């Protein structure tokens, strides 16, 4: 009898210690999950694989998939989120994968699941951001694929137009080290971690024109508050972002969504081009209004 009571007391003590330290074996710990979606045929968006590896090296759980899997992935993510296994949820995609992450976010919204961050890399069309999304960072080089605010959307949204960068097109935008660094920084801000490399860009600094802090009621851990918008560049030259990159100009859409356009590097290109090649160079897009779609080359005509 006395031995039975002693065993019962020891069992109660062990359970109490486990509960006090949050080590209940019946409850899985929630973790952030970044879903990355490739574009057409899983062969034109291998930058998503590189980005997945970078995020995993930073200790962030990230998985890469084909764009056609988005609905099955969303169903699984919703179940894991409701079970307390997953969150915050972050979606990143290129080309058709970029379209898919916008659809996936809206689908999760209809299930009542919040999404902390959506990053489309050069989607093929424009989408409305659903009201369950805290932040959309749209990286594009064509002005017909700007994202817009949907009904009830209260997060932050920025369209970052890189069409003036001669080194970026639709095929390689997903592989840009500069854009990868920015996305890693944004993801780490969401999950509450610091960027390991001191040379990485500051999150959301250049396009904070919305003037609001991303909502944290979606299950995302609050990251650093967005920095204030950069002042207009001095007459002596273009402004600089926190990592020394050219800031460029900001031109909002009709609904106030900021559009960041990199400054043209026309002068530098003219110094190395022959007169014949310069004569056939397409006109540079305006830095004030939304830039026109650049003339498509043979590679750019492939739309994933």
C-alpha positions as CSV (number, residue, x, y, z in Angstrom):
1,X,0.0,0.0,0.0
2,X,2.8,2.4,1.0
3,X,4.8,1.4,-2.1
4,X,1.8,2.1,-4.3
5,X,1.4,5.5,-2.9
6,X,5.0,6.3,-3.3
7,X,4.9,5.3,-7.0
8,X,1.8,7.5,-7.5
9,X,3.5,10.5,-5.9
10,X,6.6,10.0,-8.1
11,X,4.5,9.8,-11.2
12,X,2.6,13.0,-10.3
13,X,5.9,14.8,-9.7
14,X,7.3,13.7,-13.0
15,X,4.2,14.9,-14.9
16,X,4.3,18.2,-13.1
17,X,7.9,18.8,-14.0
18,X,7.2,18.0,-17.7
19,X,4.3,20.4,-17.8
20,X,6.3,23.1,-16.1
21,X,9.1,22.9,-18.7
22,X,6.7,22.5,-21.7
23,X,7.9,19.0,-22.6
24,X,4.5,17.4,-22.9
25,X,5.2,14.5,-25.3
26,X,1.7,14.5,-26.6
27,X,2.0,18.0,-28.1
28,X,4.3,18.7,-31.1
29,X,6.1,22.0,-31.1
30,X,5.0,24.4,-33.9
31,X,7.6,25.4,-36.4
32,X,7.7,27.8,-39.3
33,X,7.4,26.2,-42.7
34,X,8.4,27.9,-46.0
35,X,6.8,26.3,-49.1
36,X,8.7,27.1,-52.3
37,X,7.1,26.3,-55.7
38,X,8.9,25.9,-59.0
39,X,7.4,26.9,-62.4
40,X,6.7,25.0,-65.6
41,X,8.0,21.3,-65.7
42,X,10.1,21.8,-62.6
43,X,13.1,22.7,-64.8
44,X,12.9,26.5,-65.2
45,X,12.9,27.5,-61.5
46,X,15.9,25.8,-59.9
47,X,16.6,29.1,-58.1
48,X,13.8,27.9,-55.7
49,X,16.0,24.9,-54.9
50,X,19.0,27.1,-54.1
51,X,16.8,29.4,-52.0
52,X,15.4,26.3,-50.1
53,X,19.0,25.2,-49.3
54,X,19.9,28.7,-48.0
55,X,16.9,28.9,-45.7
56,X,17.6,25.4,-44.3
57,X,21.2,26.5,-43.6
58,X,19.7,29.4,-41.6
59,X,17.7,26.9,-39.5
60,X,14.4,27.6,-41.2
61,X,12.4,24.5,-42.3
62,X,11.8,25.0,-46.1
63,X,10.6,22.5,-48.7
64,X,10.4,22.8,-52.5
65,X,7.7,21.5,-54.8
66,X,6.1,21.7,-58.2
67,X,3.5,24.4,-58.7
68,X,0.7,21.9,-59.5
69,X,0.9,20.5,-55.9
70,X,-0.2,23.8,-54.3
71,X,-3.7,22.6,-53.3
72,X,-2.6,19.3,-51.7
73,X,0.2,21.3,-49.9
74,X,-2.4,23.8,-48.7
75,X,-4.6,21.1,-47.3
76,X,-1.7,19.5,-45.4
77,X,-0.5,22.9,-44.1
78,X,-4.0,23.8,-42.9
79,X,-4.3,20.5,-41.0
80,X,-0.8,20.9,-39.5
81,X,-1.5,24.5,-38.5
82,X,-4.8,23.6,-36.7
83,X,-3.0,20.8,-34.9
84,X,-0.4,23.2,-33.7
85,X,2.5,21.6,-35.6
86,X,3.1,24.4,-38.1
87,X,3.2,28.1,-38.2
88,X,4.0,30.7,-39.3
89,X,3.4,29.7,-43.0
90,X,5.4,31.4,-45.7
91,X,4.9,30.9,-49.5
92,X,7.5,31.6,-52.2
93,X,7.2,30.8,-55.9
94,X,8.6,31.5,-59.4
95,X,6.6,32.1,-62.6
96,X,3.7,29.7,-62.5
97,X,4.8,28.9,-59.0
98,X,4.4,32.6,-58.2
99,X,0.8,32.4,-59.5
100,X,0.3,29.3,-57.4
101,X,1.5,30.8,-54.1
102,X,-1.0,33.6,-54.5
103,X,-3.8,31.1,-55.1
104,X,-2.5,28.9,-52.3
105,X,-2.7,31.9,-49.9
106,X,-6.2,32.7,-50.9
107,X,-7.2,29.0,-50.5
108,X,-5.7,28.9,-47.0
109,X,-7.7,32.1,-46.2
110,X,-10.9,30.3,-47.1
111,X,-9.9,27.7,-44.6
112,X,-9.2,30.3,-41.9
113,X,-5.5,29.8,-42.0
114,X,-3.2,32.9,-41.8
115,X,-0.2,33.3,-44.0
116,X,2.7,35.4,-42.7
117,X,4.5,36.2,-46.0
118,X,4.0,35.6,-49.7
119,X,6.9,36.2,-52.2
120,X,6.1,35.8,-55.9
121,X,9.1,35.8,-58.3
122,X,7.8,37.2,-61.6
123,X,4.3,35.7,-61.8
124,X,2.5,35.6,-65.1
125,X,-0.5,37.7,-64.0
126,X,-1.8,40.0,-61.4
127,X,-3.6,38.7,-58.2
128,X,-5.4,40.3,-55.3
129,X,-3.8,39.7,-51.9
130,X,-6.3,37.9,-49.7
131,X,-7.1,39.2,-46.2
132,X,-5.4,36.4,-44.3
133,X,-1.9,37.5,-45.6
134,X,0.3,39.7,-43.5
135,X,2.8,40.7,-46.2
136,X,3.3,40.4,-49.9
137,X,6.6,41.1,-51.5
138,X,6.2,40.9,-55.3
139,X,9.5,40.7,-57.2
140,X,8.8,41.2,-60.9
141,X,10.2,42.5,-64.2
142,X,6.9,43.0,-66.0
143,X,4.4,45.6,-65.1
144,X,1.3,43.6,-65.8
145,X,2.1,41.2,-63.0
146,X,1.8,43.7,-60.2
147,X,-0.1,42.4,-57.1
148,X,-2.9,44.5,-55.6
149,X,-4.8,44.7,-52.3
150,X,-7.9,42.4,-52.1
151,X,-11.0,43.1,-50.0
152,X,-10.2,43.2,-46.4
153,X,-6.4,43.1,-46.9
154,X,-4.7,44.9,-44.0
155,X,-1.1,43.7,-44.4
156,X,1.7,45.3,-46.3
157,X,2.2,44.9,-50.0
158,X,5.0,46.0,-52.3
159,X,5.7,45.5,-56.0
160,X,9.5,45.6,-56.5
161,X,10.1,46.2,-60.2
162,X,13.5,45.1,-61.4
163,X,12.9,45.5,-65.1
164,X,15.6,48.2,-65.3
165,X,18.3,45.8,-64.3
166,X,19.8,44.5,-67.5
167,X,21.1,41.3,-65.7
168,X,17.6,40.1,-64.7
169,X,15.0,38.5,-66.9
170,X,12.1,36.0,-66.4
171,X,14.4,33.0,-66.7
172,X,17.0,34.0,-64.1
173,X,15.1,36.3,-61.7
174,X,14.6,33.3,-59.4
175,X,18.4,32.8,-59.2
176,X,19.4,36.4,-58.5
177,X,21.8,36.4,-55.4
178,X,20.7,39.9,-54.6
179,X,17.0,39.0,-54.5
180,X,17.8,35.7,-52.6
181,X,19.5,37.8,-49.9
182,X,16.5,40.0,-49.6
183,X,14.0,37.2,-49.4
184,X,16.1,35.3,-46.8
185,X,16.2,38.5,-44.7
186,X,12.4,38.9,-45.0
187,X,11.9,35.3,-43.9
188,X,14.2,35.5,-41.0
189,X,12.4,38.7,-39.9
190,X,9.1,36.7,-39.8
191,X,10.5,33.8,-37.8
192,X,12.3,36.1,-35.4
193,X,15.9,35.3,-36.4
194,X,18.8,37.5,-37.4
195,X,20.5,37.4,-40.7
196,X,23.8,35.5,-40.2
197,X,25.7,37.4,-42.9
198,X,26.2,41.1,-41.9
199,X,26.2,42.1,-45.6
200,X,22.6,40.9,-46.1
201,X,19.9,43.5,-47.0
202,X,17.7,45.0,-44.3
203,X,14.1,43.6,-44.6
204,X,11.4,45.7,-46.1
205,X,13.4,48.9,-45.8
206,X,13.1,50.3,-49.3
207,X,9.4,49.6,-50.0
208,X,7.8,50.5,-46.6
209,X,5.6,53.0,-48.3
210,X,2.5,51.5,-46.9
211,X,3.5,52.9,-43.5
212,X,2.1,50.0,-41.5
213,X,3.6,47.2,-39.5
214,X,2.7,43.7,-40.7
215,X,-0.1,42.2,-38.8
216,X,0.9,39.6,-36.2
217,X,-2.5,38.1,-35.5
218,X,-1.8,35.5,-38.1
219,X,0.3,33.3,-36.0
220,X,3.6,34.8,-37.2
221,X,6.2,35.7,-34.7
222,X,6.6,39.5,-34.8
223,X,9.9,40.5,-36.5
224,X,11.7,43.8,-36.5
225,X,9.5,46.8,-37.3
226,X,9.9,48.0,-40.9
227,X,12.2,50.9,-41.2
228,X,10.9,54.3,-42.3
229,X,10.8,55.0,-46.1
230,X,14.1,56.4,-47.5
231,X,14.3,60.1,-48.1
232,X,14.5,61.3,-51.7
233,X,18.0,60.9,-53.2
234,X,20.2,63.9,-53.2
235,X,20.8,65.7,-56.6
236,X,24.3,64.3,-56.6
237,X,23.3,60.7,-57.3
238,X,20.8,58.0,-56.5
239,X,20.0,57.0,-52.9
240,X,21.3,53.9,-51.3
241,X,19.6,51.2,-49.3
242,X,20.9,49.7,-46.1
243,X,23.2,47.3,-48.0
244,X,24.6,49.9,-50.3
245,X,22.4,49.1,-53.3
246,X,20.9,51.8,-55.4
247,X,17.5,52.8,-54.0
248,X,15.9,54.0,-57.2
249,X,12.5,55.6,-57.3
250,X,9.1,54.8,-55.7
251,X,5.9,55.3,-57.7
252,X,2.7,54.0,-56.0
253,X,-0.2,52.4,-57.8
254,X,-3.7,53.9,-57.8
255,X,-4.5,52.1,-54.5
256,X,-1.4,53.3,-52.8
257,X,0.7,50.1,-53.3
258,X,4.3,51.1,-53.5
259,X,6.3,50.2,-56.6
260,X,10.1,50.2,-56.3
261,X,12.0,50.6,-59.6
262,X,15.7,50.3,-59.8
263,X,17.5,53.3,-61.4
264,X,18.5,52.9,-65.0
265,X,22.2,52.2,-65.8
266,X,22.0,53.6,-69.3
267,X,25.2,55.7,-69.0
268,X,27.3,52.7,-67.9
269,X,25.9,50.6,-70.7
270,X,26.6,53.2,-73.3
271,X,30.3,53.4,-72.4
272,X,30.8,49.7,-73.4
273,X,28.4,49.4,-76.3
274,X,29.2,50.1,-79.9
275,X,27.3,52.8,-81.7
276,X,25.5,50.2,-83.7
277,X,24.3,48.3,-80.7
278,X,23.3,51.5,-78.9
279,X,21.2,52.5,-81.8
280,X,19.1,49.3,-81.5
281,X,18.8,49.4,-77.7
282,X,15.2,49.6,-76.6
283,X,14.1,52.8,-74.9
284,X,14.5,52.7,-71.1
285,X,11.3,52.6,-69.0
286,X,10.3,55.8,-67.1
287,X,11.6,55.9,-63.5
288,X,8.5,57.8,-62.3
289,X,5.5,55.9,-63.6
290,X,5.2,52.1,-63.8
291,X,7.7,50.9,-66.4
292,X,6.7,49.6,-69.7
293,X,7.2,45.9,-70.5
294,X,10.7,45.5,-71.9
295,X,11.1,44.1,-75.4
296,X,11.1,40.3,-75.0
297,X,14.1,38.4,-76.1
298,X,14.1,34.8,-77.2
299,X,14.7,33.7,-73.7
300,X,12.2,36.0,-72.1
301,X,9.4,34.7,-74.3
302,X,9.3,31.4,-72.3
303,X,6.7,31.9,-69.6
304,X,6.8,29.3,-66.9
